[in-house]
């Protein structure tokens, strides 16, 4: 594509939004409904984009449309452009009126119980009128939301993302996992607890292909043990809590969640190599809005208190320095 086509107005912002919506919705019909326009408007706009780019962007299937290899590349850049424009609009609005603004936090379990609510409370003390929105989703959806500008900062377990090298991950604290059971569980009547003994009970296991599942499998393997015969794979924190609280199932939980839940009790057994580094993920090439910058500072302040609490009660100290960038 000739760069001059960008100057003469052939490729417009609405084209970027249109392509992104088609990709997200999976069909022309659904994209039209999402954007409150007719199907011919969507089809015509798509043809215009394809003519400018000189390449087909979607293939028709029995269930809708599927992005081509050309579309995958275009979508990645379109999402970034739209995200930059959204944040630029937000920055200007906050500069015009410093008493207002908004910030959107993406989270997935880790940090959602202490770090996020306490940081929000601090933010609201300093800027009561700032709108705060918390979205919970899977890590891949949160990363896409960050790139598209729908999310300002992602909070959660930090794991390397080779597929998205443009993300900046900063560690805030490290916490171990503990085995938990309900009050009155038979395991608390034992004179000695160990992983071979605990294997005899039913377990709620992390779902396959997650970092925690891999760590737990390796913990059993180090003891030359097979995984528990009775197990339920679960990705829902609420379902896990209810199962453990009302049955004889065991599970592993982050230390800060385990000690704060009155229905769960920590089993006296240590699992080596099972823990998580909690931190924030942002885009290094996109400066935060005033509200987001203040929120990041609140995260750091709250994380300092959490590190001290974990170190004092577990004897682990500070495993990860505050602000340490992850590779």
Secondary structure, DSSP 8 states (H G I E B T S, - for coil): --THHHHTTSS-HHHHHHHHHHHHHSSHHHHHHHHTS-HHHHHHHHHHHHHHHTS--EEEETTEEEE-HHHHHHHHHHHHHHHHHHHHHHHHHHHH-TT--EEEEEE-STTTTTHHHHHHHHHHHH-TT-EEEEEE--HHHHHHHHHHTS-SEEEEE----TT-TTEEEEEEEEEEEEEEEETT-GGGG-S---HHHHTTS-EEE--TTSHHHHHHHHHHHHTT----SSEEE---HHHHHHHHHHSS-BEEEEHHHHHH-TTEEE-S---TT-EEEEEEEEETTS---HHHHHHHHHHHHHHHHHHHHHHHHHS---SS-TTEE--
